[in-house]
Amino acid sequence: MTGQQLEKLLKNHLLPHLPKYAVKKRLVYRRPVDLFLRGFYFDASSMKSAARIYVFGIPLYVPNVILHFTHGDMLRHPEMGTFYELANEPERVLNDKIAPFVKGNQGLLRRFANLERFQAYLNRAVFPFHEEHIYTSIFLDNLDDAWDILDSYKQSVRKHEAEFGVNEDTRLSFQLASKNLSLAKRDLAKAQSKLHTYVEEAKERFGLH
């Protein structure tokens, strides 16, 4: 199944069940898009007639963010498992099985409903997610926490470089986080405005509306 065929199926047979969503290729995302891109991703890239479904959210205010599922989960249907077969009668399968299941799992997106919920999720996470913590803390004016996280981030970068060598992307991300946090200390409103700029850049990059 081509990406174009899947996109058409999602628009015609999934969106009627999810009126607050839009489709962009394999992405079914909640509108309007604000600080977070959140929704469901239908991964059919490695399968001819089936798809995996991920529920996910991405904080768009983290600079240079890419489409990823770090803060999401793969959905497992009680009957279909993690592979959603679409070879036979895909319209019926989407309408009768996948759409109700996806609709029923919208609650998994609550962690991306606002900054406070996302911060609570980050606080519970085992992995540190330094960048997400720092930029969320700037928005929430939790700068003391952000400085502590930046120090932890610095130690993490140093440890990684000692073990594996310099990673320019990681070093640049740390430097940018440090720069933005310093700006927040001098002028919080200006720093928060810059984070909104990152959001708009991400929307443009992903082709969202």
Kinemage of the C-alpha trace (Angstrom):
@kinemage 1
@onewidth
@group {chain A} dominant
@subgroup {mainchain}
@vectorlist {calphas} color= white
{ca met a 1} P 0.000 0.000 0.000
{ca thr a 2} L 1.439 3.359 -1.002
{ca gly a 3} L 1.549 6.349 1.314
{ca gln a 4} L -0.929 8.099 -0.958
{ca gln a 5} L -3.396 5.204 -0.748
{ca leu a 6} L -3.094 5.089 3.037
{ca glu a 7} L -3.579 8.844 3.344
{ca lys a 8} L -6.766 8.615 1.263
{ca leu a 9} L -8.094 5.760 3.404
{ca leu a 10} L -7.362 7.670 6.614
{ca lys a 11} L -9.114 10.785 5.334
{ca asn a 12} L -12.182 8.909 4.134
{ca his a 13} L -12.604 6.290 6.865
{ca leu a 14} L -10.845 7.489 10.025
{ca leu a 15} L -11.390 11.259 10.075
{ca pro a 16} L -15.209 10.955 10.188
{ca his a 17} L -14.699 9.333 13.603
{ca leu a 18} L -12.158 11.984 14.689
{ca pro a 19} L -13.575 15.371 13.633
{ca lys a 20} L -10.963 17.389 15.566
{ca tyr a 21} L -8.102 15.828 13.622
{ca ala a 22} L -6.419 16.292 10.261
{ca val a 23} L -4.355 13.951 8.078
{ca lys a 24} L -0.898 14.637 6.682
{ca lys a 25} L 0.418 11.587 4.834
{ca arg a 26} L 0.566 8.893 7.572
{ca leu a 27} L 0.072 11.375 10.387
{ca val a 28} L -3.327 11.870 12.030
{ca tyr a 29} L -2.911 14.895 14.285
{ca arg a 30} L -5.079 16.892 16.670
{ca arg a 31} L -6.054 20.401 15.620
{ca pro a 32} L -5.372 23.147 16.332
{ca val a 33} L -1.642 22.543 16.664
{ca asp a 34} L -0.341 24.665 19.536
{ca leu a 35} L 2.836 23.996 21.531
{ca phe a 36} L 2.540 20.254 20.900
{ca leu a 37} L 2.045 18.097 17.840
{ca arg a 38} L -0.019 15.164 19.086
{ca gly a 39} L -1.927 12.355 17.484
{ca phe a 40} L -1.466 8.988 15.814
{ca tyr a 41} L 1.072 7.813 13.266
{ca phe a 42} L 0.372 4.926 10.877
{ca asp a 43} L 3.710 3.313 10.078
{ca ala a 44} L 3.387 1.251 6.922
{ca ser a 45} L 6.879 1.911 5.599
{ca ser a 46} L 8.148 -1.662 6.017
{ca met a 47} L 4.927 -3.553 5.264
{ca lys a 48} L 2.985 -3.919 2.034
{ca ser a 49} L -0.461 -4.373 3.485
{ca ala a 50} L -0.301 -3.640 7.216
{ca ala a 51} L 0.535 -0.794 9.561
{ca arg a 52} L 1.669 -0.179 13.084
{ca ile a 53} L -0.026 2.642 14.974
{ca tyr a 54} L 1.810 4.935 17.362
{ca val a 55} L 0.171 7.421 19.700
{ca phe a 56} L 2.604 10.257 20.280
{ca gly a 57} L 3.235 13.880 21.151
{ca ile a 58} L 6.101 16.222 20.339
{ca pro a 59} L 6.907 19.533 22.087
{ca leu a 60} L 7.393 21.854 19.131
{ca tyr a 61} L 9.112 24.512 21.259
{ca val a 62} L 12.264 22.384 21.457
{ca pro a 63} L 14.450 23.794 18.643
{ca asn a 64} L 15.150 21.688 15.546
{ca val a 65} L 12.717 19.010 16.696
{ca ile a 66} L 12.117 16.085 14.349
{ca leu a 67} L 9.204 13.677 14.034
{ca his a 68} L 9.786 11.004 16.682
{ca phe a 69} L 7.870 8.729 19.046
{ca thr a 70} L 10.045 9.052 22.150
{ca his a 71} L 7.086 10.288 24.191
{ca gly a 72} L 4.599 7.851 22.718
{ca asp a 73} L 3.511 4.238 22.614
{ca met a 74} L 2.746 1.612 20.017
{ca leu a 75} L -0.927 0.678 20.168
{ca arg a 76} L -1.814 -2.980 20.585
{ca his a 77} L -5.312 -3.926 19.475
{ca pro a 78} L -6.920 -6.720 21.574
{ca glu a 79} L -7.696 -8.703 18.409
{ca met a 80} L -5.258 -7.440 15.789
{ca gly a 81} L -2.155 -7.023 17.941
{ca thr a 82} L 0.394 -4.431 16.778
{ca phe a 83} L 0.078 -5.210 13.044
{ca tyr a 84} L -3.103 -3.787 11.547
{ca glu a 85} L -3.786 -5.793 8.414
{ca leu a 86} L -5.283 -3.667 5.625
{ca ala a 87} L -4.984 -5.982 2.626
{ca asn a 88} L -8.589 -7.197 2.672
{ca glu a 89} L -11.457 -4.737 2.935
{ca pro a 90} L -9.357 -1.890 4.373
{ca glu a 91} L -12.378 0.437 4.447
{ca arg a 92} L -14.324 -1.945 6.695
{ca val a 93} L -11.314 -2.627 8.929
{ca leu a 94} L -10.724 1.092 9.414
{ca asn a 95} L -14.369 1.881 10.077
{ca asp a 96} L -15.251 -1.087 12.260
{ca lys a 97} L -12.058 -1.905 14.144
{ca ile a 98} L -9.302 0.680 13.901
{ca ala a 99} L -11.365 3.873 14.184
{ca pro a 100} L -13.167 2.905 17.436
{ca phe a 101} L -9.882 1.662 18.905
{ca val a 102} L -7.963 4.832 18.034
{ca lys a 103} L -10.826 6.991 19.283
{ca gly a 104} L -10.823 5.110 22.553
{ca asn a 105} L -7.111 5.722 23.058
{ca gln a 106} L -7.235 9.507 22.796
{ca gly a 107} L -6.777 9.631 26.562
{ca leu a 108} L -3.119 8.724 26.020
{ca leu a 109} L -2.671 12.215 24.553
{ca arg a 110} L -3.553 13.938 27.825
{ca arg a 111} L 0.095 14.206 28.825
{ca phe a 112} L 0.441 16.690 25.946
{ca ala a 113} L -2.704 18.684 26.752
{ca asn a 114} L -0.724 21.518 28.356
{ca leu a 115} L 2.678 22.407 29.744
{ca glu a 116} L 1.835 21.394 33.294
{ca arg a 117} L 0.727 17.909 32.292
{ca phe a 118} L 3.803 17.447 30.123
{ca gln a 119} L 6.057 18.625 32.966
{ca ala a 120} L 4.413 16.091 35.296
{ca tyr a 121} L 5.045 13.361 32.710
{ca leu a 122} L 8.713 14.410 32.411
{ca asn a 123} L 9.095 14.316 36.182
{ca arg a 124} L 7.870 10.709 36.230
{ca ala a 125} L 10.026 9.582 33.315
{ca val a 126} L 13.082 7.397 33.932
{ca phe a 127} L 15.059 9.006 31.093
{ca pro a 128} L 16.112 12.605 31.911
{ca phe a 129} L 14.922 14.332 28.670
{ca his a 130} L 17.136 17.338 29.413
{ca glu a 131} L 16.064 19.535 26.517
{ca glu a 132} L 12.351 18.999 27.054
{ca his a 133} L 12.766 19.733 30.762
{ca ile a 134} L 14.710 22.947 30.197
{ca tyr a 135} L 12.438 24.456 27.546
{ca thr a 136} L 9.265 23.460 29.396
{ca ser a 137} L 10.683 25.046 32.550
{ca ile a 138} L 11.347 28.284 30.654
{ca phe a 139} L 7.707 28.433 29.606
{ca leu a 140} L 6.556 27.685 33.155
{ca asp a 141} L 9.043 30.121 34.735
{ca asn a 142} L 10.708 27.335 36.715
{ca leu a 143} L 14.194 28.648 36.074
{ca asp a 144} L 15.775 27.247 39.245
{ca asp a 145} L 14.767 23.757 38.148
{ca ala a 146} L 16.014 24.489 34.641
{ca trp a 147} L 19.501 25.432 35.894
{ca asp a 148} L 19.734 22.179 37.842
{ca ile a 149} L 18.690 20.247 34.737
{ca leu a 150} L 21.217 22.138 32.605
{ca asp a 151} L 23.972 21.095 35.010
{ca ser a 152} L 22.836 17.469 34.726
{ca tyr a 153} L 22.740 17.878 30.929
{ca lys a 154} L 26.303 19.180 30.980
{ca gln a 155} L 27.500 16.178 32.975
{ca ser a 156} L 25.686 13.848 30.590
{ca val a 157} L 27.321 15.440 27.547
{ca arg a 158} L 30.762 15.191 29.139
{ca lys a 159} L 30.250 11.543 30.036
{ca his a 160} L 29.040 10.731 26.522
{ca glu a 161} L 32.031 12.498 24.966
{ca ala a 162} L 34.468 10.688 27.283
{ca glu a 163} L 33.029 7.330 26.265
{ca phe a 164} L 32.173 7.845 22.601
{ca gly a 165} L 33.858 11.046 21.453
{ca val a 166} L 32.391 14.405 20.521
{ca asn a 167} L 28.920 14.469 19.015
{ca glu a 168} L 28.469 17.874 17.388
{ca asp a 169} L 24.670 17.703 17.359
{ca thr a 170} L 24.526 16.949 21.082
{ca arg a 171} L 27.060 19.662 21.890
{ca leu a 172} L 25.201 22.250 19.808
{ca ser a 173} L 21.878 21.306 21.425
{ca phe a 174} L 23.405 21.769 24.873
{ca gln a 175} L 24.932 25.108 23.916
{ca leu a 176} L 21.622 26.349 22.520
{ca ala a 177} L 19.758 25.253 25.652
{ca ser a 178} L 22.316 27.071 27.785
{ca lys a 179} L 22.018 30.181 25.645
{ca asn a 180} L 18.219 30.204 25.820
{ca leu a 181} L 18.229 29.657 29.574
{ca ser a 182} L 20.649 32.552 30.021
{ca leu a 183} L 18.316 34.694 27.929
{ca ala a 184} L 15.390 33.636 30.129
{ca lys a 185} L 17.302 34.765 33.198
{ca arg a 186} L 17.800 38.232 31.653
{ca asp a 187} L 14.450 38.586 29.896
{ca leu a 188} L 11.902 35.807 30.407
{ca ala a 189} L 9.321 37.237 28.002
{ca lys a 190} L 11.895 37.449 25.221
{ca ala a 191} L 13.001 33.864 25.804
{ca gln a 192} L 9.417 32.615 25.761
{ca ser a 193} L 8.799 34.546 22.547
{ca lys a 194} L 11.795 32.788 21.012
{ca leu a 195} L 10.308 29.428 21.959
{ca his a 196} L 7.112 30.409 20.138
{ca thr a 197} L 9.311 31.082 17.104
{ca tyr a 198} L 10.617 27.524 17.315
{ca val a 199} L 7.005 26.313 17.313
{ca glu a 200} L 6.179 28.207 14.133
{ca glu a 201} L 9.362 26.967 12.461
{ca ala a 202} L 8.454 23.376 13.332
{ca lys a 203} L 4.929 23.778 11.946
{ca glu a 204} L 6.393 25.099 8.710
{ca arg a 205} L 8.917 22.277 8.558
{ca phe a 206} L 6.250 19.609 9.097
{ca gly a 207} L 3.780 21.307 6.753
{ca leu a 208} L 1.081 21.638 9.404
{ca his a 209} L -1.909 23.988 9.414
